[in-house]
Amino acid sequence: MHEPQPTATEANKRLARSFFQLLHGGDVEGAVALLDPGGTIQQMMHRKFWPVVGWPAAPDPGPYPVVSMEFFTTELRAIGEAYNCETFRFVVDEVIAEGDRVVLRVHNEGRYPDGDPYEMGYCFLFTIRDGKIVRVIEYADTHYGFANREAGTQNMAMVAEHPELAGKIRAAIAGERP
């Protein structure tokens, strides 16, 4: 007796979950390979916060700019370089899917490069076509994440004490090699 083929929705759920499993395992390039280079990402962090985290200005004038998947790829690689994936993990808590759309409730657990604990909650909406993630909408509970770091003051202190970390991340996000 042979095993039934998974439905397209089940296959999309598996692909979305595997994206985070690859990141969890430290395989950033494997996760990047699941992204359609022509796709887009919309990170639901108001653009006024972009300079704080070192992101370049987006061409989209809205508060939540839609940017190229290349931007997301660069961001993922920068995170992979700056953080130890053994101590900075994405954990999938829940997956819901319908057709080509998959919603994932995810959280991070781990440590900042300075050793302080890191936690953040996320909700991702992926659109998947032909075995690739073509659209990402990311909602991050930045208030909780920064509150976890005493409203970001420790993070700013870390950047002040170790500017090479901030510079490396900013350069990678800008597509430059330090």
C-alpha positions, 0 to 999 in steps of 0.5 A: 500500500502506498502513502497518499500524496499530500495536498497542496495546502499540506505541502505548503505548510511543510515548506513554511515550517521547514523555512524556520527549521532550517533557520533554527538549525543554522542553515540560513542558505537553505532557508534563503533557497526557499524564497522566490528572489522576485518576491516581496516582504512587508515587515509590519514595523513602522518605517520610523523605526527603520533607522534605529535598527539600521535598515536603509530607507525603503522606496515605498512611502507607506508606514509599512513598506513592501520591499524586495525579497533580496532585502529579506535575504540580506537581513537573514544573512546578517542575522545569521552572521551576527547571532549564533544560531545555537542560541538564537532560535525560531520556534514554530508554535502554530501553523494554519493554511488555506490554499497558497497562504500559510500563517505561522505563529513563531517565537524566538528564544535565545541570546543577544550577542552580548549574552542577554536573553532574547525573546520575540513573538511573531506572526508570519503570513507566507504566500507560496507558489510553485514550491517557493515563498513569494510573499512574506508579511511579518508581524513582530511584537517589537514592544515585547522584544524591546521591553524584554531589553528594558525598552531597548536601553541595553541594546543601545548600550551594546551598540555603543560598546560594540559599534562593530556589531551594528556596523556589520549588520547595517553593512550586510543589510545595505548589501555591502561586505564589511 
